[in-house]
């Protein structure tokens, strides 16, 4: 992985974290491919959401904005990635 790849990935993650922390709808959408599925565990149940459904849930959650979230990228491993 090149330094440019790492910088681009880190910038995307930072944009996502800031969008989540401030409720910025466009920033959330920008972090995902339009046909992405967001899969996770919420309150003990598996959720499988489209980008629209995920962004909708984040927006209605009404969490107080945090303009200084504490986050870090611990490691990146792209060996399993396939080109689109």
C-alpha positions as CSV (number, residue, x, y, z in Angstrom):
1,X,0.0,0.0,0.0
2,X,1.4,3.4,-0.9
3,X,1.4,6.4,1.3
4,X,-1.1,8.0,-1.1
5,X,-3.5,5.0,-0.6
6,X,-3.1,5.2,3.2
7,X,-3.7,9.0,3.1
8,X,-6.9,8.6,1.0
9,X,-8.3,5.9,3.2
10,X,-7.5,7.9,6.4
11,X,-9.2,11.0,4.9
12,X,-12.3,9.0,4.1
13,X,-12.4,7.5,7.6
14,X,-11.9,11.0,9.1
15,X,-14.8,12.4,7.0
16,X,-17.0,9.6,8.1
17,X,-16.2,10.0,11.8
18,X,-16.7,13.7,11.7
19,X,-20.0,13.3,9.8
20,X,-21.2,10.7,12.4
21,X,-20.1,13.0,15.2
22,X,-21.9,16.1,13.8
23,X,-24.9,14.6,12.0
24,X,-23.7,15.8,8.6
25,X,-25.8,13.9,6.1
26,X,-23.8,14.6,3.0
27,X,-20.6,13.6,4.8
28,X,-22.1,10.3,5.7
29,X,-23.2,9.6,2.2
30,X,-19.8,10.6,0.8
31,X,-18.1,7.9,2.9
32,X,-20.0,5.0,1.2
33,X,-20.5,3.7,-2.3
34,X,-24.2,4.4,-3.1
35,X,-24.9,0.6,-3.3
36,X,-23.1,-0.2,-0.1
37,X,-24.6,-2.3,2.7
38,X,-23.9,-1.2,6.3
39,X,-23.9,-4.3,8.4
40,X,-23.5,-4.3,12.2
41,X,-24.8,-5.3,15.6
42,X,-27.1,-2.8,17.4
43,X,-28.6,-3.7,20.8
44,X,-27.9,-7.4,20.2
45,X,-29.5,-7.6,16.8
46,X,-27.8,-7.8,13.4
47,X,-28.7,-4.9,11.1
48,X,-28.2,-4.9,7.4
49,X,-29.0,-1.5,6.0
50,X,-28.7,0.4,2.7
51,X,-26.9,3.7,2.7
52,X,-30.2,5.6,2.7
53,X,-31.6,3.6,5.6
54,X,-28.4,4.0,7.6
55,X,-28.2,7.7,7.0
56,X,-31.8,8.0,7.9
57,X,-31.3,6.2,11.2
58,X,-28.3,8.4,12.1
59,X,-30.2,11.6,11.2
60,X,-33.3,10.7,13.4
61,X,-31.1,9.6,16.3
62,X,-30.6,13.3,17.2
63,X,-27.3,12.8,19.0
64,X,-25.6,16.0,20.3
65,X,-22.8,17.1,17.9
66,X,-19.2,16.4,18.8
67,X,-16.8,18.5,16.7
68,X,-13.7,16.9,18.3
69,X,-14.2,13.1,18.3
70,X,-11.4,11.0,19.6
71,X,-10.4,8.4,17.0
72,X,-7.4,6.7,15.4
73,X,-6.7,4.2,12.7
74,X,-4.8,1.4,14.4
75,X,-3.9,-0.5,11.2
76,X,-4.8,-1.0,7.6
77,X,-4.7,-4.3,5.7
78,X,-5.7,-4.2,2.0
79,X,-4.4,-7.6,1.0
80,X,-7.9,-9.1,0.7
81,X,-9.3,-6.1,-1.4
82,X,-10.2,-6.7,-5.0
83,X,-10.3,-3.9,-7.5
84,X,-13.7,-2.6,-8.5
